[in-house]
Amino acid sequence: MKDSFFLESNFSHSDLDRMRGLIESSSSNFVELVNLAGLNPHTDLRYLDLAGVSFDDCDIRGFDFTGTNLIGAKGNIRTLWDNSTILHEAQIDDSIFQRGDQEEGVSSVLPEGFFRQHWVDLALWLNSNSVEKFTDEYASQLVEITLKSDDQYVRKSAMETLSRNVSIETLFSIIENRFITTDDKFLAKAAFQLLGSLYADNIQETLAVATRQLRGPWAAFAAELLVQKLPYGNQLKYLIELMSRHEDILVRRSFIAKLAERQGEATELIVRNPLSGDVFDFHSFIRKTDLENLTRVVIRRRQFEKEFLENNKFGRNFYDQVYTGAVSKEFYAKNTKHLEMQIFNRLDAFNKFGLGYKLPIFATAHLEL
Amino acid sequence: MKFNEKTENPLGQLVEMSTRTVESNIEMAADIFVTLCFGVEDIELEEYTVSIKFRRAYLTTEPNGGRIDPNLKHGIRKHPERIARETEIEKSTKTTVSNNSAREAIVSGKFSPIDQSIEASRKGKKETSEVAEVQLSERNTDFFEHIPVEAQGNDRWIICNEKDISLSGYYLNNDRLCRIIMDNGRPNRFGISIAVEIKRQDIAIEITKNTRWFPLVPNKEKLLNALIGQRLASIAHGRNDRAITFAKSDTFVNSEVDHEG
């Protein structure tokens, strides 16, 4: 005997609830709806009819659209897709994927030659577009100019124009997913600067974006940003702990240099090995001879500062270096032994952040005297 | 030959198929008769009603111990050897005749009084013109024959309506789909498996009742479709990435001859 003559009996309560949830959802975001429907984006979106759907504000990296009809599928500047988005046998006519907005940018909108134009032309073009007319397409164009222009000035201008006109959420997304993913050091550095400028507006998101980059190719920039912005406390302590395990020595050194810079000129001066010029890495052995050499460096620096402040107050010296006298104020000892102790104390205090420096024991003995 | 038949229609509300195999009047052959119907089924969600429909379906066959007679298939579209095309043309002409030429023509007697007023209105060298116009048009009549269950290659049939209207009602009613001819050598098993397959892309849904008026944007509609398709696939007879098998029928006869002696 048949259970029921009606189809509903084949659907469980949870199926019916999911269907109702989908209909009543206030969101039309594709990814959110996929999650709401309980569909697996790696297996359940194959060979479907998804013609005309909108991927606005969606991260569809890793989604499998094998054999699916995606004709006319739309997206916007915040749509993220890349080679991990599987489009094997998919129909992509007149869709975001055919236009290649993500990989090729808006080359369909801006001719390739546009990016090689003289910056004056581009600057004029940038200025000709007033804020009132600012659209997603315009934002896309600015992103592409930032990524592709041959002229650094133009790229910077485009980035600034973009930062002034898009919402902060969009800006975070663009920085993280477009600018920082580049292999261009100049752009990455500028992107981190831009990210840093957003700190006041959204502390959590700025720190979150930077933290996510600590394992990426621009970990040094991310670490620098974090060390500048994080307040003293547990978060900074955890960051230092994390960075002490970073596999790249250059990133570690760059991080320590920025941390020392935050402590002031005096600390910045003494965290470098005077012979090699390299920053002392985490867990470095700082020998007695290193301390002696640092003492000599400090003495020389005090001399420079004295000369600069006495004779050249209003100008710059031969090396184009401006001295504020901070080192002399910090390391004021009259004799070498005492100066060495001050340097030791400074290093020891810096070491309290968790750098793991191994300082000479006999130097501690001087302290106790 | 006595055929054993086994039919599965796990979602009979949507697709129902039954088959009947009859020994043919020629030796070692059997005719396959099929009844096939599609339904549009509703899922009631209190405030909403979701209708499930299919745009098209495929009947796929797999003969066992024989082959399908290529000349005796249901729904063969045979294109004529020659196509005659009838064209009606209404000729037209649009002529501008200068008054001078007209007058000359009248004088020479070639052009009968095109208009006496031309001569009357003519003053000095001033020229006017007269235009005569007739339209040109061409009419063609093309005939298109729709075959709801149309035979295709690889022993399968496509079932669809005109203009993409969803499938509903009976498409075969005990109609002979094909004839299977037994292979030489009297195989141990002779028969055919027939399945109704529907591509996931051909499942269509429609909200026919929406008392709370939640707008069904394309994203919701398509994913609701995917969700329902996924559920139907889990209930149906079988599935693969592309298509879902909604009904299946196995018809076969085991040989009674003991070859072992």
Chai-1 contact restraints between the chains, C-beta under 6 A:
chainA,res_idxA,chainB,res_idxB,connection_type,confidence,min_distance_angstrom,max_distance_angstrom,comment,restraint_id
A,L7,B,Q13,contact,1.0,0.0,6.0,A-B,restraint_1
A,L7,B,E41,contact,1.0,0.0,6.0,A-B,restraint_2
A,L7,B,I43,contact,1.0,0.0,6.0,A-B,restraint_3
A,E8,B,I43,contact,1.0,0.0,6.0,A-B,restraint_4
A,N10,B,I235,contact,1.0,0.0,6.0,A-B,restraint_5
A,F11,B,R231,contact,1.0,0.0,6.0,A-B,restraint_6
A,D15,B,R231,contact,1.0,0.0,6.0,A-B,restraint_7
A,R20,B,L45,contact,1.0,0.0,6.0,A-B,restraint_8
A,L22,B,K220,contact,1.0,0.0,6.0,A-B,restraint_9
A,L22,B,L224,contact,1.0,0.0,6.0,A-B,restraint_10
A,I23,B,Y48,contact,1.0,0.0,6.0,A-B,restraint_11
A,I23,B,F214,contact,1.0,0.0,6.0,A-B,restraint_12
A,E24,B,F214,contact,1.0,0.0,6.0,A-B,restraint_13
A,S28,B,V217,contact,1.0,0.0,6.0,A-B,restraint_14
A,S28,B,N219,contact,1.0,0.0,6.0,A-B,restraint_15
A,F30,B,N219,contact,1.0,0.0,6.0,A-B,restraint_16
A,L33,B,N219,contact,1.0,0.0,6.0,A-B,restraint_17
A,L33,B,L223,contact,1.0,0.0,6.0,A-B,restraint_18
A,A37,B,L223,contact,1.0,0.0,6.0,A-B,restraint_19
A,A37,B,L227,contact,1.0,0.0,6.0,A-B,restraint_20
A,D44,B,Q230,contact,1.0,0.0,6.0,A-B,restraint_21
A,R46,B,D241,contact,1.0,0.0,6.0,A-B,restraint_22
A,Y47,B,R200,contact,1.0,0.0,6.0,A-B,restraint_23
A,Y47,B,D241,contact,1.0,0.0,6.0,A-B,restraint_24
A,Y47,B,R242,contact,1.0,0.0,6.0,A-B,restraint_25
A,L48,B,R200,contact,1.0,0.0,6.0,A-B,restraint_26
A,L48,B,A226,contact,1.0,0.0,6.0,A-B,restraint_27
A,D49,B,Q201,contact,1.0,0.0,6.0,A-B,restraint_28
A,L50,B,K222,contact,1.0,0.0,6.0,A-B,restraint_29
A,G52,B,P218,contact,1.0,0.0,6.0,A-B,restraint_30
A,V53,B,P218,contact,1.0,0.0,6.0,A-B,restraint_31
A,V53,B,N219,contact,1.0,0.0,6.0,A-B,restraint_32
A,V53,B,K222,contact,1.0,0.0,6.0,A-B,restraint_33
A,S54,B,N219,contact,1.0,0.0,6.0,A-B,restraint_34
A,N69,B,Q201,contact,1.0,0.0,6.0,A-B,restraint_35
